[in-house]
Amino acid sequence: MVFFAGQVGSNQDGSIEPDFEGQIRQLYRNIEAVLKDADMGLNDLVKLTTYLVSRDDLDDMRRIRKEILGDHKPAHTLLLISGLAFPEFLIEVEGFAAK
């Protein structure tokens, strides 16, 4: 099993993607990199918890998540919150995978 927390839309150099779509795509690339290090992939995801700071991004979050995960549907909890550790962050995901 692999547990991960605090995946956000920042790149390896620490820069933060400026818009929601850039952040969600980057955070899934970050998750994929964590899983790859454990010889796993996105299809091994079992549970995700998503923290979203704006209800306005909900439809885009669902659309992009579906695009990235395809027919794989890990259990998912979604929380709408007032903010994250840095005001630039629009979304954060934590979860676990198992093989």
Buried (B, 14 or more C-beta within 10 A) or exposed (E): EBEBEBBBBBEEEEEBBEEBBBBBBBBBBBBBEBBEEEEBBBEBBEBBBBBBBEEEBEEBBEEBBEEBBEEEEBEBEEEEEEEBEEEBBBBBBBBBBEE
